[in-house]
Amino acid sequence: MVKTLSSLFILCFSFIVVWGQKNETLLTIDTTKISLDEFERIYKKNNSNLYSDNDKKSPKEYLELFINFKLKVIEAQNLKMDTSSAFINELSTYRKELAEPYLTDINFEQELDRKMYDRMLQEVNASHILFMLDKNASPEKEKEVLQKALKVRQEILDGKDFNEASVEYSEDPSAKTNKGNLGYFSAFTMVAPFEDAAYTTPVGQVSEPVRSSFGYHLIKVHEKRKNRGEIKVAHIMKMFPRSGLTESVKKHLKSEIDSIYNLLESGGNFSELAKKLSDDKRSGQQGGEMPWFSAGRMLPAFSNPAFAIQNIGDYTKPVETPYGFHIIKKMDEKPVASFEELQPEIEARIKKDPLRSTSSKKAFVEKLKKEYGYQENFGPVRSLKTGTKPENTSMVLFTIDDREFTFELLDDYLAEKNIKNSTYGDYMEEWTEYEITKLENSKLEEKYPEFRYLMKEYHDGILLFNISEKKIWNFAAKDTAGLEKYYSDNQKKYSWEERFKGYIILCNDKFTREEADKYFAAGMTDEEISDLINAEEKRITITKGAWEKGNNPVVDYYVWNGAEPQDFNTETTFIRGDKIPPEPKNMDEARGLYISDYQDYLEEEWIKSLKKKYKIKVNKKLLKKIQGV
């Protein structure tokens, strides 16, 4: 017994010591104190699951970034930016969304976990037709849309093609291009009612109308297959412009991706080519490597060829997606993890989605009643007509968590809802549920540290965005004089390498080439030549510009003895112009870069002024105890 008490004392004492350290002040900025626990949470969160391990920072390194972040937030608070109605409304909306899973009794039964895991082992290929309907629609509107969905379903059962019906009836904007097909997906990809129907509808059949928060869906299941897990790939991309994608531009980009493919086939290093030539600059910095993904997480145009690669290290021929041309290399693969490994993740995802829970709101309220010592006294007013006052309007109808809820509160609740011609007893359960949920909602920060920290992070994040927008981003864009001076002081920062400046000319035939050569020799402008030769039909395309080595395979071929582009004809494609030596980029050519740098400069100066304005104190002994990730 003595030994047991001693062990318990040691355990409790250890907990108190650790808890005390977690709440010890690590950083003080003027009067604001930041605990070790708050810093550790943010440090670990922002240094885990990074794109590259090289981006990870030590606690000491990260503290500098954290101090800069906190200085901006404190400055925003001192400027009363957290008192604006826009800020208060945005934070309130976020809290409401974040609170939803905490105000539902989620039942984590093994059966539900297992069901979701079994779904994760399978992928479903399905199409749908959406009949949009607000989740708060009137009963009349609900019935009208349901009848429309049933009518269309009958047309399909009578022989109408589902794809044609989707194009004709679906209110999903993507249906016009994909004919309603959603490709392959697995568990947790779709909203719960849609997913339930997709997994329970037999292959080849059309579901009954399914109600989701978007409206009613008709779902046709095309195929079900084993989930192929996740793969890791690298890619080299030539990106389509967001606007102005002409056949000429597309043909040019296809020529560039073909040229890169030829370099790979000739023994070129995939990683180095991705760094140098890929238009996806984020992945390009990592040699083209992308995060792990499953088939349902990517566009079919990308995931299908990626998953079709047989061996690690192999790569595809150029493939086209709506975003550009890609060469995809398989880096690694892994199957769906075991149930034991995935169960914590499954439970967390169920918790975030009350629609997947098997528990009701009533069960949630009943649990709170037990937790908080609920007692009621509805007898005296249960049969009273609404609007009728008892002798004692201050009587307590129920207590929970040592808080009293009186008849006056019930009467206010019904008045706010404009409820008349009924009895108080008809609304006791509804009112009790409302008040108990409201009470629990007010205690979330106190009960759940994770909720409290998420709210704190979002609060600070909004302030950081708002003050950065005011002090840096908007200011830099409007400060023309400051930007011009910054450019004048740093105009050699961005320079062109040696370039070819002139024209790339593409002719329909050899005769047109000879005609163009003659006009160029006569000193005519490109506009004059183009107008003259294309007077009756388009026979020539002249592209004017300046290209560095590696920017264009045609220029590379003629100017820097590069590889001959695929499907290239020297008799009809040629260039005119000259090489020009390296030179600084002017303001217009590098405006985006200089604006970005000017913003960085303004931020650096701002941080310096904030560090002079606010006193900063760091507990260095406590900082040394923090373990790096």
C-alpha positions as CSV (number, residue, x, y, z in Angstrom):
1,M,0.0,0.0,0.0
2,V,2.8,2.4,0.9
3,K,4.6,1.5,-2.3
4,T,1.4,2.2,-4.3
5,L,0.9,5.6,-2.7
6,S,4.5,6.5,-3.3
7,S,4.3,5.5,-6.9
8,L,1.1,7.6,-7.3
9,F,2.8,10.6,-5.6
10,I,5.7,10.4,-8.0
11,L,3.4,10.1,-11.0
12,C,1.3,13.1,-9.9
13,F,4.5,15.1,-9.0
14,S,5.9,14.4,-12.5
15,F,2.7,15.5,-14.1
16,I,2.7,18.7,-12.1
17,V,6.4,19.4,-13.1
18,V,5.7,18.8,-16.8
19,W,2.5,20.8,-16.8
20,G,4.2,23.6,-15.0
21,Q,7.0,23.7,-17.6
22,K,4.5,23.7,-20.5
23,N,2.8,26.8,-19.0
24,E,6.0,28.5,-18.2
25,T,6.6,31.7,-20.1
26,L,9.0,31.3,-23.0
27,L,8.6,34.6,-24.6
28,T,7.5,38.1,-23.5
29,I,6.7,40.9,-25.9
30,D,5.9,44.0,-23.9
31,T,3.1,42.8,-21.7
32,T,2.1,39.8,-23.8
33,K,3.3,36.4,-22.4
34,I,3.6,33.4,-24.7
35,S,3.9,30.0,-23.0
36,L,6.3,27.1,-23.9
37,D,3.2,25.0,-24.8
38,E,1.9,27.6,-27.3
39,F,5.2,27.9,-29.1
40,E,5.9,24.2,-29.1
41,R,2.5,23.4,-30.7
42,I,3.0,25.9,-33.5
43,Y,6.7,24.9,-34.0
44,K,5.9,21.2,-34.3
45,K,2.8,21.9,-36.5
46,N,4.7,24.1,-39.0
47,N,7.8,21.9,-39.1
48,S,6.1,18.6,-39.7
49,N,5.0,17.1,-43.0
50,L,7.0,19.7,-45.0
51,Y,7.6,19.4,-48.7
52,S,11.3,18.9,-48.0
53,D,13.2,18.0,-44.8
54,N,15.6,20.9,-45.8
55,D,12.8,23.3,-44.9
56,K,12.7,22.2,-41.2
57,K,14.1,24.6,-38.7
58,S,15.5,24.2,-35.2
59,P,13.5,25.7,-32.3
60,K,16.0,28.6,-32.1
61,E,15.7,29.3,-35.8
62,Y,12.0,29.1,-35.8
63,L,11.7,31.4,-32.7
64,E,12.9,34.3,-34.9
65,L,10.1,33.7,-37.3
66,F,7.6,33.3,-34.5
67,I,8.7,36.6,-32.8
68,N,8.2,38.4,-36.1
69,F,4.8,36.9,-36.4
70,K,3.8,37.8,-32.9
71,L,5.1,41.4,-33.3
72,K,2.7,41.9,-36.2
73,V,-0.2,40.4,-34.4
74,I,0.4,42.5,-31.3
75,E,0.8,45.7,-33.5
76,A,-2.6,44.8,-35.2
77,Q,-4.2,44.4,-31.7
78,N,-2.8,47.8,-30.6
79,L,-4.3,49.3,-33.8
80,K,-7.7,47.9,-32.7
81,M,-7.9,45.8,-35.9
82,D,-9.5,43.0,-33.8
83,T,-12.5,45.2,-32.9
84,S,-13.7,45.8,-36.5
85,S,-17.0,44.2,-37.5
86,A,-15.4,42.4,-40.4
87,F,-12.9,40.8,-38.2
88,I,-15.4,39.8,-35.5
89,N,-17.8,38.3,-38.1
90,E,-15.1,36.3,-39.9
91,L,-13.8,34.9,-36.6
92,S,-17.4,34.1,-35.5
93,T,-18.1,32.2,-38.7
94,Y,-14.9,30.2,-38.4
95,R,-15.7,29.3,-34.7
96,K,-19.2,28.1,-35.7
97,E,-17.8,25.8,-38.3
98,L,-15.0,24.5,-36.0
99,A,-17.4,23.9,-33.2
100,E,-19.8,21.7,-35.1
101,P,-18.0,18.3,-34.6
102,Y,-17.6,19.1,-30.9
103,L,-21.4,19.6,-30.5
104,T,-22.3,16.2,-31.8
105,D,-22.0,12.9,-30.0
106,I,-19.8,10.9,-32.4
107,N,-20.0,7.2,-31.9
108,F,-16.6,5.6,-32.6
109,E,-17.8,2.0,-32.7
110,Q,-15.4,-0.6,-34.2
111,E,-18.1,-1.4,-36.7
112,L,-18.2,2.1,-38.1
113,D,-14.4,2.3,-38.2
114,R,-14.2,-1.1,-40.0
115,K,-16.9,-0.1,-42.5
116,M,-15.0,3.0,-43.5
117,Y,-11.7,1.1,-43.7
118,D,-13.4,-1.5,-46.0
119,R,-14.4,1.4,-48.3
120,M,-10.9,2.7,-48.3
121,L,-9.8,-0.6,-49.8
122,Q,-12.1,-0.1,-52.8
123,E,-12.4,2.6,-55.4
124,V,-15.7,3.4,-57.2
125,N,-16.1,4.9,-60.7
126,A,-19.4,6.7,-60.9
127,S,-21.3,9.5,-62.7
128,H,-24.0,11.7,-61.3
129,I,-26.7,14.1,-62.2
130,L,-27.2,17.0,-59.7
131,F,-30.5,18.7,-59.1
132,M,-29.5,21.6,-56.9
133,L,-31.5,22.4,-53.8
134,D,-30.7,24.5,-50.7
135,K,-30.4,22.4,-47.5
136,N,-33.0,24.7,-45.9
137,A,-35.5,24.5,-48.8
138,S,-39.2,24.6,-48.1
139,P,-41.1,21.2,-48.1
140,E,-42.9,22.3,-51.3
141,K,-39.6,23.0,-53.1
142,E,-38.1,19.8,-51.7
143,K,-41.0,17.8,-53.2
144,E,-40.7,19.6,-56.6
145,V,-37.0,18.8,-57.0
146,L,-37.4,15.2,-55.8
147,Q,-40.2,14.7,-58.4
148,K,-38.0,16.0,-61.1
149,A,-35.1,13.7,-60.1
150,L,-37.5,10.7,-60.1
151,K,-38.8,11.7,-63.6
152,V,-35.3,11.8,-65.0
153,R,-34.4,8.5,-63.4
154,Q,-37.4,6.9,-65.0
155,E,-36.3,8.3,-68.4
156,I,-32.9,6.6,-67.9
157,L,-34.5,3.3,-66.9
158,D,-36.6,3.5,-70.0
159,G,-33.4,3.8,-72.1
160,K,-32.1,7.3,-72.1
161,D,-28.3,7.4,-72.0
162,F,-27.1,8.5,-68.6
163,N,-24.3,10.7,-70.0
164,E,-26.8,12.5,-72.3
165,A,-29.1,13.0,-69.4
166,S,-26.3,14.5,-67.3
167,V,-25.5,17.0,-70.0
168,E,-29.2,17.9,-70.4
169,Y,-30.3,18.0,-66.8
170,S,-27.4,18.2,-64.3
171,E,-26.8,21.5,-62.5
172,D,-23.2,20.5,-61.8
173,P,-21.2,23.0,-64.0
174,S,-18.6,20.3,-64.8
175,A,-21.2,18.0,-66.4
176,K,-21.0,19.9,-69.7
177,T,-17.4,18.7,-70.2
178,N,-17.2,15.4,-68.2
179,K,-20.8,14.3,-68.8
180,G,-21.2,13.8,-65.1
181,N,-18.3,11.3,-64.7
182,L,-16.4,11.8,-61.5
183,G,-13.7,9.3,-62.1
184,Y,-12.6,6.9,-59.4
185,F,-12.9,7.9,-55.7
186,S,-12.6,6.2,-52.3
187,A,-13.8,6.7,-48.8
188,F,-14.0,10.3,-47.4
189,T,-13.7,11.8,-50.8
190,M,-17.4,12.6,-51.3
191,V,-20.1,13.9,-48.9
192,A,-21.4,11.1,-46.7
193,P,-24.9,10.5,-48.3
194,F,-23.4,10.5,-51.8
195,E,-20.6,8.1,-50.8
196,D,-23.1,5.7,-49.1
197,A,-25.2,5.5,-52.2
198,A,-22.2,5.0,-54.5
199,Y,-20.8,2.1,-52.4
200,T,-24.2,0.4,-52.0
201,T,-25.5,0.8,-55.6
202,P,-24.6,-2.3,-57.8
203,V,-22.3,-1.8,-60.8
204,G,-24.3,-0.8,-63.9
205,Q,-27.3,0.5,-62.0
206,V,-28.7,3.9,-61.2
207,S,-29.5,4.9,-57.6
208,E,-32.7,6.3,-56.2
209,P,-32.5,10.1,-55.7
210,V,-29.9,10.8,-52.9
211,R,-30.2,14.0,-50.8
212,S,-27.1,15.8,-49.8
213,S,-26.4,19.4,-48.8
214,F,-26.1,20.2,-52.5
215,G,-29.4,18.8,-53.5
216,Y,-30.6,15.5,-55.1
217,H,-28.2,13.2,-57.0
218,L,-28.8,10.4,-59.4
219,I,-25.7,8.1,-59.3
220,K,-24.7,5.5,-61.9
221,V,-21.9,3.2,-60.8
222,H,-19.7,2.1,-63.7
223,E,-17.0,0.0,-61.9
224,K,-15.6,-0.9,-58.5
225,R,-12.0,-2.0,-58.1
226,K,-9.4,-2.6,-55.5
227,N,-7.7,0.6,-54.2
228,R,-4.3,0.7,-55.7
229,G,-3.0,2.7,-52.7
230,E,-0.8,5.8,-53.2
231,I,2.1,6.6,-55.5
232,K,4.8,9.2,-55.5
233,V,5.8,10.7,-58.8
234,A,7.9,13.4,-60.3
235,H,6.8,15.4,-63.4
236,I,8.1,17.9,-65.9
237,M,5.4,20.2,-67.0
238,K,4.9,22.7,-69.8
239,M,2.0,24.7,-68.6
240,F,-0.9,26.1,-70.7
241,P,-1.5,29.8,-70.2
242,R,-4.6,30.7,-68.1
243,S,-6.0,32.6,-71.1
244,G,-5.2,32.8,-74.8
245,L,-4.4,29.1,-75.4
246,T,-4.3,29.0,-79.2
247,E,-3.5,26.1,-81.4
248,S,-0.2,27.8,-82.2
249,V,0.7,28.2,-78.5
250,K,-0.3,24.6,-77.8
251,K,1.8,23.3,-80.7
252,H,4.7,25.3,-79.4
253,L,4.4,23.8,-75.9
254,K,4.0,20.3,-77.4
255,S,7.3,20.9,-79.3
256,E,9.0,21.9,-76.1
257,I,7.8,18.9,-74.1
258,D,8.7,16.6,-76.9
259,S,12.2,18.1,-77.0
260,I,12.5,17.4,-73.2
261,Y,11.4,13.8,-73.7
262,N,14.1,13.4,-76.4
263,L,16.7,14.6,-73.9
264,L,15.5,12.0,-71.4
265,E,15.6,9.3,-74.0
266,S,19.2,10.4,-74.8
267,G,20.2,9.9,-71.1
268,G,19.2,13.3,-69.6
269,N,18.8,13.5,-65.8
270,F,15.1,13.8,-65.0
271,S,15.6,15.7,-61.8
272,E,18.0,18.3,-63.4
273,L,15.7,18.8,-66.4
274,A,12.7,19.3,-64.0
275,K,14.6,22.0,-62.1
276,K,15.7,23.8,-65.2
277,L,12.7,23.4,-67.6
278,S,9.5,22.5,-65.7
279,D,6.9,25.2,-65.5
280,D,5.7,23.8,-62.2
281,K,8.3,25.8,-60.2
282,R,7.2,24.4,-56.8
283,S,7.8,20.7,-57.7
284,G,10.6,21.7,-60.1
285,Q,12.7,22.9,-57.1
286,Q,12.5,19.3,-55.8
287,G,13.5,17.7,-59.1
288,G,9.8,17.5,-60.1
289,E,8.7,15.4,-57.0
290,M,5.1,15.7,-55.9
291,P,3.4,14.7,-52.7
292,W,2.0,11.2,-52.4
293,F,-1.5,10.8,-53.9
294,S,-4.2,8.2,-54.5
295,A,-6.0,7.8,-57.9
296,G,-9.1,9.7,-56.7
297,R,-7.1,12.7,-55.5
298,M,-5.8,13.7,-59.0
299,L,-7.4,14.4,-62.4
300,P,-7.9,11.1,-64.3
301,A,-5.9,12.6,-67.2
302,F,-2.9,12.7,-64.8
303,S,-3.5,9.8,-62.4
304,N,-4.4,7.2,-65.0
305,P,-1.1,7.4,-66.9
306,A,0.8,7.8,-63.6
307,F,-0.7,4.6,-62.1
308,A,-0.2,2.8,-65.4
309,I,3.6,3.1,-65.1
310,Q,4.8,-0.4,-64.2
311,N,8.3,0.0,-62.7
312,I,9.8,2.6,-60.3
313,G,12.1,4.8,-62.3
314,D,10.1,4.5,-65.6
315,Y,8.5,7.6,-67.1
316,T,5.6,8.3,-69.5
317,K,5.7,9.8,-72.9
318,P,4.2,13.4,-72.8
319,V,0.6,13.3,-71.7
320,E,-1.9,16.1,-71.8
321,T,-4.2,17.4,-69.0
322,P,-6.4,20.5,-68.9
323,Y,-3.4,22.3,-67.4
324,G,-0.6,21.4,-69.8
325,F,1.7,18.7,-71.0
326,H,3.5,16.4,-68.5
327,I,6.2,13.7,-68.5
328,I,5.5,11.6,-65.3
329,K,8.1,9.5,-63.6
330,K,7.2,6.9,-61.0
331,M,9.3,7.3,-57.8
332,D,7.6,5.0,-55.3
333,E,4.4,3.2,-54.4
334,K,2.6,2.0,-51.2
335,P,-0.6,0.0,-50.6
336,V,-3.4,1.1,-48.3
337,A,-2.1,0.8,-44.8
338,S,-3.5,-1.7,-42.3
339,F,-6.6,-1.1,-40.3
340,E,-4.6,-0.7,-37.1
341,E,-2.4,2.0,-38.6
342,L,-5.4,3.9,-40.1
343,Q,-7.9,3.6,-37.3
344,P,-6.8,6.8,-35.5
345,E,-7.1,8.8,-38.8
346,I,-10.5,7.2,-39.6
347,E,-11.8,8.2,-36.2
348,A,-10.5,11.7,-36.6
349,R,-12.1,12.1,-40.0
350,I,-15.5,10.7,-38.7
351,K,-15.3,13.2,-35.9
352,K,-15.0,16.1,-38.3
353,D,-18.1,14.9,-40.2
354,P,-21.2,14.5,-38.0
355,L,-23.2,13.1,-41.0
356,R,-21.1,9.9,-40.6
357,S,-22.0,9.5,-37.0
358,T,-24.5,6.9,-35.8
359,S,-25.4,9.1,-32.7
360,S,-28.2,11.6,-32.6
361,K,-28.4,15.1,-31.2
362,K,-30.6,13.7,-28.5
363,A,-27.9,11.2,-27.4
364,F,-25.4,14.1,-27.3
365,V,-27.7,16.1,-25.0
366,E,-28.3,13.1,-22.8
367,K,-24.6,12.6,-22.4
368,L,-24.2,16.2,-21.3
369,K,-27.0,15.9,-18.8
370,K,-25.2,13.1,-17.1
371,E,-21.8,14.9,-17.2
372,Y,-23.2,18.1,-15.7
373,G,-25.7,16.8,-13.2
374,Y,-28.9,17.8,-14.9
375,Q,-32.1,18.3,-12.9
376,E,-35.5,19.4,-14.2
377,N,-38.8,20.8,-12.8
378,F,-41.2,21.1,-15.8
379,G,-44.3,19.9,-14.1
380,P,-45.8,23.3,-13.1
381,V,-45.7,24.8,-16.7
382,R,-45.8,21.7,-19.0
383,S,-49.5,22.0,-19.8
384,L,-49.7,25.8,-19.8
385,K,-50.7,27.5,-23.1
386,T,-47.9,29.6,-24.6
387,G,-48.4,33.2,-23.7
388,T,-49.9,32.3,-20.3
389,K,-47.8,33.4,-17.3
390,P,-47.4,31.3,-14.2
391,E,-47.5,33.1,-10.8
392,N,-43.7,32.8,-10.4
393,T,-42.1,33.7,-13.7
394,S,-38.6,33.3,-12.1
395,M,-39.1,29.7,-11.3
396,V,-36.2,27.4,-12.2
397,L,-37.2,24.8,-14.8
398,F,-33.9,23.0,-15.0
399,T,-30.3,23.2,-13.7
400,I,-27.2,21.9,-15.3
401,D,-23.5,22.6,-14.4
402,D,-24.9,24.5,-11.4
403,R,-26.6,27.0,-13.7
404,E,-30.3,27.8,-13.5
405,F,-32.6,28.2,-16.4
406,T,-35.9,29.9,-15.6
407,F,-39.3,30.2,-17.1
408,E,-38.4,33.7,-18.3
409,L,-35.7,32.2,-20.5
410,L,-38.1,29.7,-22.0
411,D,-40.7,32.4,-22.7
412,D,-38.0,34.6,-24.4
413,Y,-36.9,31.6,-26.5
414,L,-40.5,31.0,-27.7
415,A,-41.1,34.7,-28.3
416,E,-38.0,35.0,-30.4
417,K,-39.3,32.0,-32.5
418,N,-42.8,33.6,-32.7
419,I,-44.3,30.4,-31.4
420,K,-48.0,30.8,-30.3
421,N,-51.1,28.7,-29.8
422,S,-49.3,25.7,-28.3
423,T,-48.2,24.5,-24.9
424,Y,-44.9,25.0,-23.2
425,G,-44.6,21.3,-22.9
426,D,-44.4,20.9,-26.7
427,Y,-41.2,22.8,-26.7
428,M,-39.5,21.7,-23.5
429,E,-37.2,19.2,-25.2
430,E,-36.3,21.6,-28.0
431,W,-35.5,24.5,-25.6
432,T,-33.5,22.2,-23.3
433,E,-31.5,20.9,-26.2
434,Y,-30.9,24.5,-27.4
435,E,-29.7,25.8,-23.9
436,I,-27.6,22.8,-23.1
437,T,-25.9,22.9,-26.5
438,K,-25.4,26.7,-26.1
439,L,-23.8,26.1,-22.7
440,E,-21.5,23.4,-24.0
441,N,-20.5,25.7,-26.9
442,S,-19.5,28.4,-24.4
443,K,-17.2,25.9,-22.7
444,L,-15.3,24.5,-25.7
445,E,-12.2,26.6,-25.3
446,E,-12.1,25.5,-21.6
447,K,-12.7,21.8,-22.3
448,Y,-10.6,21.2,-25.4
449,P,-7.1,22.6,-25.6
450,E,-6.9,21.8,-29.3
451,F,-10.0,23.8,-30.0
452,R,-8.6,26.7,-28.0
453,Y,-5.4,26.7,-29.9
454,L,-7.1,26.5,-33.3
455,M,-9.2,29.5,-32.4
456,K,-6.1,31.3,-31.3
457,E,-4.2,30.4,-34.5
458,Y,-7.1,31.6,-36.7
459,H,-7.6,34.8,-34.6
460,D,-3.9,35.7,-35.1
461,G,-3.9,34.5,-38.7
462,I,-6.7,37.0,-39.6
463,L,-4.9,39.8,-37.9
464,L,-1.6,38.9,-39.6
465,F,-3.3,38.9,-43.0
466,N,-5.1,42.2,-42.4
467,I,-2.1,44.2,-41.1
468,S,0.2,42.7,-43.8
469,E,-2.3,43.7,-46.5
470,K,-2.4,47.3,-45.0
471,K,1.3,47.8,-44.2
472,I,3.0,45.7,-47.0
473,W,1.0,44.4,-50.0
474,N,-1.4,47.2,-50.7
475,F,1.2,49.8,-49.8
476,A,3.8,48.4,-52.1
477,A,1.4,48.3,-55.0
478,K,0.5,51.9,-54.6
479,D,3.9,53.3,-53.6
480,T,5.0,54.0,-57.2
481,A,7.8,56.4,-56.1
482,G,9.2,54.0,-53.6
483,L,9.1,51.1,-56.1
484,E,10.9,53.2,-58.7
485,K,13.6,54.2,-56.2
486,Y,14.0,50.5,-55.1
487,Y,14.4,49.5,-58.8
488,S,16.9,52.3,-59.3
489,D,19.0,51.1,-56.4
490,N,18.8,47.5,-57.4
491,Q,18.4,47.5,-61.2
492,K,21.2,45.0,-61.8
493,K,19.6,42.4,-59.5
494,Y,17.8,40.6,-62.4
495,S,19.5,40.2,-65.7
496,W,18.9,38.3,-68.9
497,E,21.5,35.8,-70.0
498,E,22.7,35.8,-73.5
499,R,19.6,35.9,-75.7
500,F,18.5,35.6,-79.3
501,K,16.3,38.6,-80.2
502,G,14.2,38.4,-83.4
503,Y,11.6,36.2,-85.0
504,I,10.6,32.5,-85.3
505,I,8.9,32.0,-88.7
506,L,6.7,29.0,-89.5
507,C,5.6,28.7,-93.1
508,N,3.1,26.3,-94.7
509,D,5.4,25.3,-97.5
510,K,8.8,25.9,-99.1
511,F,7.4,28.5,-101.6
512,T,6.2,30.7,-98.7
513,R,9.6,30.4,-97.0
514,E,11.3,31.7,-100.2
515,E,8.8,34.6,-100.3
516,A,9.3,35.5,-96.7
517,D,13.1,35.4,-97.1
518,K,12.8,37.9,-99.9
519,Y,10.7,40.3,-97.9
520,F,13.0,40.1,-94.9
521,A,16.0,40.8,-97.1
522,A,14.1,43.8,-98.5
523,G,13.9,45.2,-94.9
524,M,10.1,44.9,-94.5
525,T,8.7,44.6,-91.0
526,D,7.2,41.4,-89.6
527,E,3.7,43.0,-89.6
528,E,4.0,44.0,-93.3
529,I,5.3,40.5,-94.2
530,S,2.5,38.8,-92.3
531,D,-0.2,41.0,-93.8
532,L,1.1,40.6,-97.3
533,I,1.5,36.7,-97.3
534,N,-1.6,36.1,-95.3
535,A,-3.8,38.4,-97.4
536,E,-5.9,35.5,-98.9
537,E,-5.2,32.7,-96.5
538,K,-3.0,32.1,-93.5
539,R,0.3,30.8,-94.8
540,I,2.8,32.1,-92.3
541,T,3.1,32.6,-88.5
542,I,5.7,35.0,-87.2
543,T,6.5,35.1,-83.5
544,K,8.5,38.0,-82.2
545,G,10.5,37.9,-79.0
546,A,13.7,37.3,-77.2
547,W,14.7,33.9,-76.0
548,E,17.4,32.6,-73.6
549,K,19.1,29.3,-74.1
550,G,16.6,26.5,-73.2
551,N,13.5,28.6,-73.7
552,N,12.6,27.4,-77.2
553,P,13.8,24.3,-79.0
554,V,13.7,26.0,-82.5
555,V,15.9,28.8,-81.3
556,D,18.2,26.4,-79.4
557,Y,18.6,24.4,-82.6
558,Y,19.6,27.3,-84.8
559,V,21.5,29.5,-82.3
560,W,23.1,27.2,-79.8
561,N,23.3,23.9,-81.8
562,G,20.6,22.2,-79.7
563,A,18.9,19.0,-80.6
564,E,16.6,19.0,-83.6
565,P,12.9,19.4,-82.4
566,Q,10.5,16.6,-83.1
567,D,8.4,17.0,-86.3
568,F,10.7,19.8,-87.4
569,N,11.3,21.0,-91.0
570,T,14.2,23.3,-91.7
571,E,12.7,24.2,-95.1
572,T,9.6,25.8,-93.6
573,T,10.7,26.8,-90.1
574,F,13.5,29.4,-89.6
575,I,14.6,32.4,-87.6
576,R,15.7,35.9,-88.2
577,G,17.5,38.1,-85.7
578,D,20.7,38.4,-83.6
579,K,22.2,37.2,-80.4
580,I,22.4,39.9,-77.8
581,P,24.7,39.9,-74.7
582,P,23.5,39.7,-71.1
583,E,21.8,42.8,-69.9
584,P,19.7,43.9,-66.8
585,K,16.0,43.4,-67.1
586,N,14.0,46.7,-67.2
587,M,11.2,47.5,-64.7
588,D,8.4,46.2,-67.0
589,E,10.3,43.0,-67.7
590,A,10.8,42.2,-64.0
591,R,8.0,44.1,-62.4
592,G,6.6,41.2,-60.5
593,L,10.0,40.3,-59.1
594,Y,10.8,43.8,-58.0
595,I,7.4,44.3,-56.4
596,S,7.9,41.0,-54.5
597,D,11.4,42.2,-53.4
598,Y,10.1,45.6,-52.5
599,Q,7.5,44.0,-50.3
600,D,10.3,42.0,-48.6
601,Y,12.3,45.2,-48.1
602,L,9.3,47.0,-46.6
603,E,8.6,44.0,-44.3
604,E,12.2,43.9,-43.1
605,E,12.1,47.7,-42.3
606,W,8.8,47.2,-40.6
607,I,10.1,44.4,-38.4
608,K,13.1,46.5,-37.4
609,S,10.8,49.3,-36.3
610,L,8.6,46.9,-34.4
611,K,11.6,45.4,-32.6
612,K,12.5,48.9,-31.5
613,K,9.0,49.7,-30.4
614,Y,8.3,46.5,-28.3
615,K,10.5,45.0,-25.6
616,I,11.3,41.3,-26.3
617,K,12.5,38.9,-23.7
618,V,13.3,35.2,-24.3
619,N,13.7,32.5,-21.7
620,K,16.8,31.0,-23.3
621,K,17.1,28.2,-20.7
622,L,13.6,27.0,-21.5
623,L,14.3,27.3,-25.3
624,K,17.2,24.9,-25.0
625,K,14.9,22.2,-23.6
626,I,12.7,22.1,-26.7
627,Q,13.3,19.1,-28.9
628,G,13.7,19.7,-32.6
629,V,11.5,17.8,-35.0
